């Protein structure tokens, strides 16, 4: 790493990453419901299925080489350029394969009419992989503050373009344009921030050396991808594009809190944990602190969305989607159950426990896909969401056991500390839901239901956190003080 990693640098970079996501939150909060009102569930479903295929192939094409590059002890120009050209070569091979086999793939996913989308969106694969090396350099140098502005610009312009095109009557092409506009601007920003310019240099032995390490990372990333994307594929195949569209719209909206917090936190924590690979005490303390903080931030958003799903769906998405409110609520609940696990992937990757990460990711992918497939084959979309909640509750316990065992932390004490903010959020959500069902729903307009529910939930959660998390709050206050920032969480 070119920059010494300490509590102050990690906190600053996490702050910038989260800020870049938060700045686009308001825009996405508006644009997702607008697009849902203007487009049909089938259009949402077709794009979502095509994007899942593209992202999967892009992940395989990258082979985890960029992630391995982050862990290199120093920046070697020949290795960096070699990884770039290897990534680009794999990307075009994957894109060509997708173009040729678009029709049978679309048919297998139960979306035969979406073959033309697969052929067009195959261009997203080289567009995405061309920026992997530049992002790896940014992550190595912990320069997330410089990357934040370009991320905000790309997401904002793409979202605005999608809404304009949807209003102009372009239908499904509004969603496709959003992906390409964001990808092009994001790629330009990555090259600008990293100051990386590809040169035609290629050394096979350097790629082979990185590949030996990266295959383990790629395997776990593929398994995690299957975990997150298999519900969309299964729903499309067994329940049809309309249900896939309802799931996609609800998933887009319920994922906004994760996009704000996790995408900012996880990108920083991977290189940070890598720098602590041989210091167990610092690594363990950083794991617990980051887990508690992400749970403290994310859990109330996800459980609160579960409590307010019914009026929120009506207010934000309109009557066309109102009946899908249980899907939104159960999706938010399933994601909320996993908030304590948010830091586990970067921890296992950065601390050199790729084997544990791989086998756990494979087991989780198999269990999630099997549970979703069984419930979709024999039931409805609601039953699929219930199955996700059940499997994620089991994942929470199992994943925590794996990570705390690797870390050497006693399971019961570590598990209790990590889920305590989540328990407070769950109690808050139950109280808000009770007030909504017994008082607010009968006397208050849906818009006011959402507003009053947020205010009530925020007050209840604040009181519960002040009572239960005083040691954590004191630690965070200490971290904010310059004179003591370096001693918090064992980071020098």
N, C-alpha and C positions, 0 to 999 in steps of 0.2 A: 504494500500500500504506500502510496506516495504521501499520505497524510496520516499522522499518528491518531489512532482512534481512542477517544476518551469519552466520558459522559457528556461533556459539553459539545463535542463535535457530533456525537450521535444524536443528542437532543436537537441541535440546530438543524441537522439534515432531515431528521424526522419531521421537524416543524415545517421546513420548506416543502417537503413532499406532501404532507397533509394539507398545507395551505394551497398547493396547486390543485389538489383534488377538491378541497372545500370551495374554492373559487368557482369551479364549474358545477357545484352541487345545485345552486339555485337555478342555473340554466337547465340542467338535466331534469330537475324537479318540475320544471314547466314543460320542457319539450317532450318528455316521454308521454305524459297524459295527452298533449296536443296531438302527437303522432298516433296515439291509440284511438283518439276520436276520429281522425281523418282516414285511417287505414283499417282494413278488416283483419280479424284474427288469422285468416288464411295467409294474408300477406306477411304478417309478423312471423307466422310459423315457417313459411317457405324460406325467408331470409335467415331465421335462426338456425334451421337445419343446415343450410348451405354454409353458414359461418362456422358451425361446429365442425364440419368436415374440413374446411380450410384451416382452421386453427389446429386441428389434430395433425394434419399433414405438415404444417409449418413447424410444429413441435418436433416431429420426427426428422424433418429436414435439417433442423438446427443441430440435432444430435447432442445437445448439451454442451457444445464446444465453447460458446460464449460464457456459460457459467463456469466452466473449467478455467477460462482465461482470467476470471476475477480472482481466482485463488493462486495464480502464478506469483512467485516471489518478486519478479520484476517484469517490466514491460520490455519485451523483445520484439523489435519491429518486424522481423521476418516471420515470427510466429503469429503476430497480430494480423499481418497481411494474408498469411496462409489460411488462417481461420476465416477471414472475410471471403476469400475466393471459394473455399470449401463450402461455406454456408450458401453462397450464391449458386454454386453448381448444384448442390442438393435441392435448392429451392426451385430451380427451373426444371429439374427432373420430376419433382413432386407436382409442379404445376402442369407439366405435360401429361403426366399420368392421370391427373384429375380431369383434364380436358378430354382425354380419350375415353375414359371410363365414366363420364358424367351420367349417362343415361342409366346404366345398371346400378350405379351407386344411389342415384335418386330413387329408383324403384325399390331398392332394398330398404331404404329409409321410409318408404311409404309416401314419398313426395315426388312422384313421377314428373309432375308438371314443373318441378324446380330444376330440371337438368340444365336449362339455359342459364340459370343463376350460377350453378357450379362452374360452368365453362367461363363465365365472365369473372367470377370471384376468384378463380385460380390465380389471377394476377396479384391478388393480395399476398400470396405466399412469398414471392421474391421481394415484394414491397416491405413485408415485415422482417424477413431475415436479413435484408441488406443493412438494417440498422442495429442488429444484435451486437456487433463488435463495438460500434460507437457507444452503445449503452453500457457494455461491459467496462469500457475505459472510464466512463463517468462514475460507475459504481466503485471501481477500484480506487479512484481519486476522491471519493466521497464528495462529489461536486453536484449534489442534488439540487442545491439552491439555484445553480445556473440552468439546470434542466427544467425547473418548475415553470418558468415563464412560457417556454415553447409548448409545454404540455397543456397549459391553460389555453394558449392560442389555438392549438390544433383541435382540442375538444370543443371549444366554443364556436369556432368558425364552422366545423362540421355539423354541430347541432343546429345552428342557425340555417345553414344550407339545407338541411333535411326538412326543417319546418317550412321554409320558403317553397321548396319543391313540392311538398305535400299539399300546401295551400294552393299551388298552381295546378294541382290535379295530376301530378306525375306518379302517384300511387307508390307501388313497391320500389320504384327507382329512387325515391327519396331516401329510403333506408340504405340502398346500395351506395348512393352518392355519399352518404354520411361516412361510410367505411373508407371509401377511397380518398375523400378530402382529408379526413383525419390522418390516414396513413401517409399521404404525401407530405403534409405539413410536419408531421411528427418526424419523418425521416430527415427532412431538411434541418429541423431543429437539433436532432441528435448529432449530425455531422458538424453543425455550427458550434455547438457547445463543447464537443469533445476535441474539436480541431483535428479530426481524423480525416485524412484523404487516402483512399486506397491506392496502392501501387502494385504493379504486376510482379509480385514476388511470391513464390510458392515453395515451401519446403515440406515434403511429404512426411519426413520423420517427425517434425514438430506436431503436425496434425495427428499422426498416429499416437504419439505420446499423450497428447491431450485426450484423444478418443478413449484410451484405456480407462481414464478416470471419468470422462464425461458420460460414458455409457450407463454407469450406475445412476448418475443424476438424471439422465434422460429417461431411464426406465421408471424412476419414481415420478417424474413430471408427467409422463404419459399416463401412469396409473392414476395420478391425481386428476388429470384432465378427464379421464374416463369417469371418475367419480362425479365430477361437476357437470359433465355434458351428457352422460348416459340417460338421465331423465328426459331430456329433450328428444333424443333419438328414439327412446322406447315409447314415449307418448306419441310421437309422430307416427311410428310404425303401427301401434296397436289401437290408438284412440283417434288418429286423424289430425289433419293440419289445423282444424279449428281449435281443438284442445291444446295442440302444440303452441298455437298463437296466444291463447289465454295464459298458458304457462310462461311463454316468453315475455309477454307484457308485464305480468306480475313479477317475474324474475328480474327483469330490467329495473323495475322500480324498487323492489326489496333489496337489490344489490347495491343501491346507491351508497348507503352507509359503509358497506364493505369497501367500495371503490374509494371512498374518501379516506378511511383510516388504514385499511389493510394494505392497499397498493402503495401507500406512502410509507408505512412502517416496515413492511416485509422487504422492500428493495434496499432499505438502509440496514436492516438487521442482519441480512446475509453476509455482507462484507464485514460488519462489526463483529459478529460471532466468529468469523474466520480469523480475525486478528487475536481472538482470545482462545484459540484452539488448544493451546498448551497451558492455559491458566484456568484450572477448574473452578476455583473460588470466584473469580471475577465473572466467569461464564455463567455459573449457577445463579449468582445474585442478579446478573443482567437478565437471565431467563425469567426469574420470578417477577422482577420489577416490570419488564415489558409485558409479560402475560397479564399481570394485574391491571396495568394501565389500559391495555387494549380492551380487556373485559369491562373495565370501568366505563370506557367511552362507548363501546359498541352494544353491550347488552341492553341498556335502556332504549336505544333506538330500535333494535330488533323486536324486543318484547313489547315495546310501546306500539310498534306498527301492528303487531298481532292484536293488541287490544282495540285499536282504532281502524282495523281493516275494513269493516263494513261501511261506515260513513266516508272513509278515505276513498274507497273504490268508486263510490257514487259521485263524490265531489270532483275527483281528479280525472276519472276516466269516462264518466257519463253513464247513462242508462244502458248503453250497448254492452258494457262490461260489468254492470252492477252485480249480476248473478255470480260472478267469479270471485267475489270477495273472500270466500273461504280459502280459495287457492292462494291469494295474497297473504292472508293471515297465517295459514299453515306453513307457507314458504318462509315467512319472516320468523316464525317459531323454530323451524328446523335450522335456519341459519343462526338464530340466537343461541341455540344449544351448543353450537360449536365455537362461540366467541372465545372461551378460554384456550382453544387450540390454535388461535391465530398465529402465534409465534413459533409453533412447533416445527413447521417445515423449514424456515430459515435457520432455526437452531440446529436441527439435525444435519442440514446441508453444510452450514458454516463450521460446525464443530467436528466435521470429519466422520460422521456416523451415517454415511450413505447407505450402508447395508441395512441398517435398522429402518431407515426411511423407505427404502425400496420395498422390503417385505411387508411393512405395515401398509404402504400405499397400495400394493397389489391386493392384499387382503381386504382393505377398505373398498377398493374399486369393485371387487367381486361381490362383496356383501351388498353394497349399494345397488349395483346393477341388478342382482338377483331379486332383491326386495322390490325394487321399482317394477321390474318386468313381471313378476308374479302378480302384484297388485293391479298393474295395467291390463294384464291378460284376463284377469278374473273380475275386475271391478271398474271403478270410475276414476276420473282425475282426482277427485277428493280423496279417494282411498290411496292413490299414489302419494299424495302429499302427507297423509297420515303415516304411510310406510316410511317416508323420508324422515319424519320426526322420530319415529321409533329407532331407526337405524342410526341416526345421528346421536341420540341419547346413549346408545351403546358405544358408538365411536368415541364420544367424549370420555367415557371411563377407560376404554381400552387404549386410546391414544395417550391419555395422561399417564397411564401406567407405563407405557413404553418409554416415554420421554423422561419421566422422573427416575425410572430405573437406569437409563443411560446416563443421566446426570448425577446419579448417586444421591438424590433427594428422597427422603422417606415419603412413600406414596400418599398416605392419609393426610399428613400435614400439608404437603405440597398441593394435593388435590383440593383440600378445603380452602386454602388461601387463594387458589386460582379461580374457584367457582363462587367465592363469597359475594363479589359484586354482581354476578349473574343471579344469585338467589335473591338479592335485594331488588334487582330489575324485574324478576318474575313476580315477586310479591307486589310490587308497584303495578305491574300490568294487570294482575288479577283484580286489584282494587279499582283500577280505571275501568276495566271491563264490567265489573259489578255496577259501578255508577252509571255506565252507559246503558246497560240492559234494563236497569230498574228505575232510572230517573231521566237521564238526558235524552234517550231515544224517543221517549213519549212526549216530551215537551219542548225540544230544542231543534232548530234547523240543523241539517247535517254539517253545514260549514261551522256552526257554533259548537257542534259536538266535537269536531276535530280540534278546534281551538281550545275549548274548555278541557278536553281530555289531555292535550299536551301540557297545559298549565297545571292541572291537577297531578298528572304523572310526574312532572318535573319537581313539584314541591314535595311529593311523597318520596321520590328517589333521593332528593337532596338530604332530607331528614334521615333516611335510612343509611346513607353513605356517611354522614357526619357521625352517626352512632356506631357503625360497624367498621369503618375504614380510616379511623383517625391515624394509626401508624403509617398507612400508605400516604395519606394526605400530608402528613408532616414530612415524609421523605421527599415528596414532590416539591413541597415548599423549600426544603433544603437544597434540592437540585436547582431551583430557580435563583438561589442566592449565589452570586459569583464567587464569593469567598469560600464557599463550601461545595461548589459543584463537583469538584474533582474527587471528593471522597465518597460520594453517594454511589450505592450499588457496587462498591469495590472497584470502580474504574479510576485509574490514576489520571 
